[in-house]
Amino acid sequence: MIKTNPSKGNAYYILAHQYIAARFNEAAGVIVPPKAAEALLKATALFDNSDHTPEFIGSHKGNDKLRKEFLKLAERLEKFND
């Protein structure tokens, strides 16, 4: 289990933390419920976008739509990981 949970700051790293943990859980044989599976697919698409670097996402603050999407997916994956 990944113990260090970034709770503030760059939404890219917040999502990456939950994404990696979810992929480890999946690899360990944990059944991924539909909402978590959907979040993994969406997160994969966000990470696959070469424009979405940690620096670019980190430059988005407050209620920015893209930042909120990263955080929403992180929250959904956190529920799966817990």
MDTraj code that builds the backbone (N, CA, C; nanometers):
import mdtraj as md
import numpy as np

residues = "MET ILE LYS THR ASN PRO SER LYS GLY ASN ALA TYR TYR ILE LEU ALA HIS GLN TYR ILE ALA ALA ARG PHE ASN GLU ALA ALA GLY VAL ILE VAL PRO PRO LYS ALA ALA GLU ALA LEU LEU LYS ALA THR ALA LEU PHE ASP ASN SER ASP HIS THR PRO GLU PHE ILE GLY SER HIS LYS GLY ASN ASP LYS LEU ARG LYS GLU PHE LEU LYS LEU ALA GLU ARG LEU GLU LYS PHE ASN ASP".split()
xyz = np.array([
    [0.0847, -0.1182, 0.0000],
    [0.0000, 0.0000, 0.0000],
    [0.0891, 0.1243, 0.0000],
    [0.0484, 0.2237, -0.0728],
    [0.1209, 0.3499, -0.0762],
    [0.0724, 0.4330, 0.0410],
    [0.1623, 0.4683, 0.1293],
    [0.1223, 0.5332, 0.2545],
    [0.1182, 0.6850, 0.2481],
    [0.1947, 0.7465, 0.1614],
    [0.2002, 0.8918, 0.1567],
    [0.0914, 0.9434, 0.0643],
    [-0.0068, 1.0083, 0.1191],
    [-0.1190, 1.0577, 0.0403],
    [-0.1097, 1.2091, 0.0270],
    [-0.0797, 1.2598, -0.0939],
    [-0.0766, 1.4054, -0.1103],
    [-0.2189, 1.4601, -0.1001],
    [-0.2442, 1.5436, -0.0033],
    [-0.3803, 1.5936, 0.0176],
    [-0.3989, 1.7362, -0.0334],
    [-0.2889, 1.8041, -0.0612],
    [-0.2986, 1.9417, -0.1092],
    [-0.2056, 1.9581, -0.2277],
    [-0.2287, 2.0597, -0.3047],
    [-0.1340, 2.0917, -0.4097],
    [-0.1732, 2.0442, -0.5468],
    [-0.0748, 1.9913, -0.6171],
    [-0.0870, 1.9583, -0.7573],
    [-0.1838, 1.8418, -0.7794],
    [-0.2917, 1.8685, -0.8505],
    [-0.3948, 1.7680, -0.8757],
    [-0.3407, 1.6501, -0.9561],
    [-0.2382, 1.6736, -1.0369],
    [-0.1770, 1.5654, -1.1149],
    [-0.1229, 1.4588, -1.0197],
    [-0.0482, 1.5011, -0.9192],
    [0.0112, 1.4065, -0.8251],
    [-0.0922, 1.3432, -0.7335],
    [-0.1951, 1.4169, -0.7000],
    [-0.3021, 1.3619, -0.6168],
    [-0.3696, 1.2473, -0.6909],
    [-0.4015, 1.2684, -0.8196],
    [-0.4622, 1.1614, -0.8984],
    [-0.3623, 1.0490, -0.9226],
    [-0.2389, 1.0816, -0.9535],
    [-0.1386, 0.9781, -0.9799],
    [-0.1229, 0.8838, -0.8605],
    [-0.1252, 0.9386, -0.7415],
    [-0.1134, 0.8580, -0.6203],
    [-0.2255, 0.7541, -0.6130],
    [-0.3484, 0.7991, -0.6317],
    [-0.4631, 0.7081, -0.6239],
    [-0.4657, 0.6113, -0.7421],
    [-0.4247, 0.6591, -0.8584],
    [-0.4218, 0.5772, -0.9795],
    [-0.3231, 0.4610, -0.9627],
    [-0.2044, 0.4898, -0.9140],
    [-0.1042, 0.3850, -0.8939],
    [-0.1523, 0.2831, -0.7903],
    [-0.2087, 0.3320, -0.6815],
    [-0.2606, 0.2419, -0.5788],
    [-0.3717, 0.1535, -0.6357],
    [-0.4604, 0.2107, -0.7158],
    [-0.5700, 0.1333, -0.7752],
    [-0.5162, 0.0272, -0.8707],
    [-0.4147, 0.0621, -0.9486],
    [-0.3550, -0.0358, -1.0407],
    [-0.2872, -0.1484, -0.9633],
    [-0.2224, -0.1173, -0.8512],
    [-0.1643, -0.2217, -0.7670],
    [-0.2739, -0.3119, -0.7102],
    [-0.3830, -0.2515, -0.6641],
    [-0.4945, -0.3307, -0.6115],
    [-0.5509, -0.4218, -0.7196],
    [-0.5680, -0.3676, -0.8384],
    [-0.6196, -0.4455, -0.9509],
    [-0.5245, -0.5621, -0.9821],
    [-0.3936, -0.5355, -0.9854],
    [-0.2942, -0.6391, -1.0137],
    [-0.2924, -0.7475, -0.9054],
    [-0.3307, -0.7088, -0.7831],
    [-0.3336, -0.8040, -0.6716],
    [-0.4599, -0.8902, -0.6733],
    [-0.5489, -0.8637, -0.7693],
    [-0.6681, -0.9462, -0.7824],
    [-0.7945, -0.8884, -0.7224],
    [-0.7878, -0.7656, -0.6751],
    [-0.9073, -0.7013, -0.6202],
    [-1.0046, -0.6732, -0.7352],
    [-1.1296, -0.7090, -0.7158],
    [-1.2316, -0.6825, -0.8179],
    [-1.2585, -0.5322, -0.8217],
    [-1.2507, -0.4763, -0.9405],
    [-1.2691, -0.3321, -0.9588],
    [-1.4157, -0.3067, -0.9925],
    [-1.4884, -0.2359, -0.9048],
    [-1.6287, -0.2062, -0.9330],
    [-1.6412, -0.1096, -1.0515],
    [-1.7595, -0.1051, -1.1130],
    [-1.7775, -0.0245, -1.2339],
    [-1.7360, 0.1220, -1.2223],
    [-1.7703, 0.1885, -1.1133],
    [-1.7341, 0.3306, -1.0997],
    [-1.5833, 0.3495, -1.0929],
    [-1.5144, 0.2598, -1.0254],
    [-1.3686, 0.2680, -1.0181],
    [-1.3072, 0.2348, -1.1535],
    [-1.3630, 0.1371, -1.2239],
    [-1.3127, 0.1018, -1.3571],
    [-1.3272, 0.2196, -1.4527],
    [-1.4405, 0.2879, -1.4448],
    [-1.4629, 0.4069, -1.5281],
    [-1.3625, 0.5163, -1.4930],
    [-1.3372, 0.5358, -1.3642],
    [-1.2399, 0.6365, -1.3202],
    [-1.0999, 0.6015, -1.3695],
    [-1.0649, 0.4735, -1.3678],
    [-0.9340, 0.4320, -1.4176],
    [-0.9203, 0.4615, -1.5666],
    [-1.0256, 0.4343, -1.6422],
    [-1.0220, 0.4630, -1.7869],
    [-1.0063, 0.6119, -1.8132],
    [-1.0829, 0.6929, -1.7418],
    [-1.0749, 0.8381, -1.7603],
    [-0.9383, 0.8918, -1.7178],
    [-0.8862, 0.8409, -1.6067],
    [-0.7552, 0.8850, -1.5589],
    [-0.6464, 0.8456, -1.6584],
    [-0.6570, 0.7251, -1.7133],
    [-0.5597, 0.6813, -1.8131],
    [-0.5597, 0.7766, -1.9322],
    [-0.6782, 0.8153, -1.9771],
    [-0.6884, 0.9084, -2.0898],
    [-0.6265, 1.0436, -2.0555],
    [-0.6484, 1.0912, -1.9328],
    [-0.5891, 1.2185, -1.8916],
    [-0.4367, 1.2093, -1.8881],
    [-0.3847, 1.1005, -1.8340],
    [-0.2397, 1.0841, -1.8258],
    [-0.1776, 1.0612, -1.9637],
    [-0.2524, 0.9995, -2.0547],
    [-0.2019, 0.9755, -2.1901],
    [-0.1933, 1.1029, -2.2734],
    [-0.2644, 1.2068, -2.2323],
    [-0.2610, 1.3345, -2.3036],
    [-0.1273, 1.4032, -2.2734],
    [-0.0435, 1.4159, -2.3754],
    [0.0910, 1.4699, -2.3543],
    [0.0912, 1.6149, -2.3066],
    [-0.0206, 1.6852, -2.3220],
    [-0.0293, 1.8221, -2.2709],
    [-0.0466, 1.8257, -2.1191],
    [-0.0912, 1.7158, -2.0616],
    [-0.1217, 1.7111, -1.9184],
    [0.0017, 1.6728, -1.8370],
    [0.1012, 1.7578, -1.8394],
    [0.2209, 1.7355, -1.7589],
    [0.1933, 1.7781, -1.6148],
    [0.2733, 1.7313, -1.5200],
    [0.2542, 1.7772, -1.3822],
    [0.2611, 1.9297, -1.3697],
    [0.3509, 1.9911, -1.4447],
    [0.3649, 2.1369, -1.4383],
    [0.2393, 2.2065, -1.4919],
    [0.1857, 2.1553, -1.6034],
    [0.0665, 2.2153, -1.6639],
    [-0.0532, 2.2024, -1.5703],
    [-0.0745, 2.0829, -1.5181],
    [-0.1886, 2.0620, -1.4283],
    [-0.1687, 2.1408, -1.2991],
    [-0.0458, 2.1479, -1.2505],
    [-0.0171, 2.2233, -1.1292],
    [-0.0416, 2.3722, -1.1430],
    [-0.0403, 2.4202, -1.2672],
    [-0.0647, 2.5628, -1.2894],
    [-0.2133, 2.5977, -1.2801],
    [-0.2997, 2.4981, -1.2797],
    [-0.4443, 2.5189, -1.2680],
    [-0.4801, 2.5258, -1.1197],
    [-0.5477, 2.6295, -1.0818],
    [-0.5776, 2.6522, -0.9395],
    [-0.7281, 2.6577, -0.9147],
    [-0.7638, 2.6443, -0.7892],
    [-0.9011, 2.6648, -0.7450],
    [-1.0033, 2.5775, -0.8152],
    [-1.1044, 2.6409, -0.8706],
    [-1.2163, 2.5708, -0.9319],
    [-1.1989, 2.5467, -1.0809],
    [-1.0761, 2.5482, -1.1297],
    [-1.0508, 2.5210, -1.2706],
    [-1.1110, 2.3854, -1.3087],
    [-1.1768, 2.3799, -1.4247],
    [-1.2491, 2.2602, -1.4679],
    [-1.1580, 2.1376, -1.4793],
    [-1.0421, 2.1521, -1.5403],
    [-0.9515, 2.0394, -1.5569],
    [-0.8977, 1.9918, -1.4220],
    [-0.8613, 2.0854, -1.3361],
    [-0.8136, 2.0497, -1.2020],
    [-0.9208, 1.9736, -1.1257],
    [-1.0449, 2.0207, -1.1353],
    [-1.1553, 1.9545, -1.0673],
    [-1.1764, 1.8129, -1.1196],
    [-1.1562, 1.7912, -1.2501],
    [-1.1696, 1.6573, -1.3076],
    [-1.0639, 1.5629, -1.2492],
    [-0.9404, 1.6091, -1.2400],
    [-0.8348, 1.5281, -1.1794],
    [-0.8698, 1.4936, -1.0352],
    [-0.9165, 1.5910, -0.9587],
    [-0.9486, 1.5686, -0.8182],
    [-1.0708, 1.4787, -0.8006],
    [-1.1694, 1.4923, -0.8885],
    [-1.2892, 1.4074, -0.8816],
    [-1.2512, 1.2610, -0.9040],
    [-1.1677, 1.2364, -1.0023],
    [-1.1247, 1.0996, -1.0289],
    [-1.0399, 1.0457, -0.9143],
    [-0.9557, 1.1297, -0.8573],
    [-0.8743, 1.0882, -0.7427],
    [-0.9628, 1.0480, -0.6250],
    [-1.0681, 1.1247, -0.6026],
    [-1.1600, 1.0941, -0.4929],
    [-1.2300, 0.9592, -0.5165],
    [-1.2737, 0.9371, -0.6384],
    [-1.3414, 0.8114, -0.6703],
    [-1.2453, 0.6928, -0.6524],
    [-1.1217, 0.7082, -0.6962],
    [-1.0243, 0.6001, -0.6819],
    [-0.9840, 0.5804, -0.5358],
    [-0.9809, 0.6879, -0.4603],
    [-0.9504, 0.6754, -0.3180],
    [-1.0559, 0.5898, -0.2473],
    [-1.1819, 0.6073, -0.2832],
    [-1.2882, 0.5253, -0.2237],
    [-1.2661, 0.3775, -0.2562],
    [-1.2245, 0.3486, -0.3794],
    [-1.1934, 0.2107, -0.4174],
    [-1.0728, 0.1586, -0.3397],
    [-0.9708, 0.2387, -0.3269],
    [-0.8483, 0.1959, -0.2601],
    [-0.8661, 0.1727, -0.1111],
    [-0.9590, 0.2457, -0.0510],
    [-0.9831, 0.2289, 0.0923],
    [-1.0697, 0.1076, 0.1160],
])
top = md.Topology()
chain = top.add_chain()
for i, resn in enumerate(residues, 1):
    res = top.add_residue(resn, chain, resSeq=i)
    for name in ("N", "CA", "C"):
        top.add_atom(name, md.element.get_by_symbol(name[0]), res)
traj = md.Trajectory(xyz[None], top)
